[in-house]
Amino acid sequence: MNGKIGEDYKYVIQDTSRVLLGAKYSYAELLEDASCPFKFQSIVEHYILKDADLSDTLESVFYYMEKGSFSYKTYYQLKARVKYNRLTEKKSLFGKTTRVYKEYTSKLEEFVQIPLEEKKEDGVFIQEIILSKLAMMGFTL
């Protein structure tokens, strides 16, 4: 174990149709990571950094994102999905109710509709951002 908090959520995984980004990455780290697609790095430089800072993490950008922002519009075009954990109530066989974390994957527009107060109350923890490679190829730089 290397002792750095959040290192488990700093990764870039690609398959034939998607790019999966760990949410603890900052934009500066993504721009330096050789495994991050060049096209996405270019989109970050030309579009996303108009509305964000290099030190911002994907998690913080998505957590506080508002529907009308330029970042929202850019990620909407990338057909972004958000993978996150959220506290939910679970009933046991004996009728006792407990709160446990459950994993969800939502489209960007669904995730942004969750009020900030609700995200805080339910302990929302963003794990991963999923982007469409086909949508990424549609961007002109």
Secondary structure, DSSP 8 states (H G I E B T S, - for coil): ----TTGGG--EEE-SSEEEEETT-BHHHHHH-TTS-HHHHHHHHHTGGGTS-TT-BHHHHHHS--TTSHHHHHHHHTT-EEEEEEEEEEE-TTS-EEEEEEEEEEEHHHHHTS-HHHHHHTT-EEEEEEEEHHHHHT---
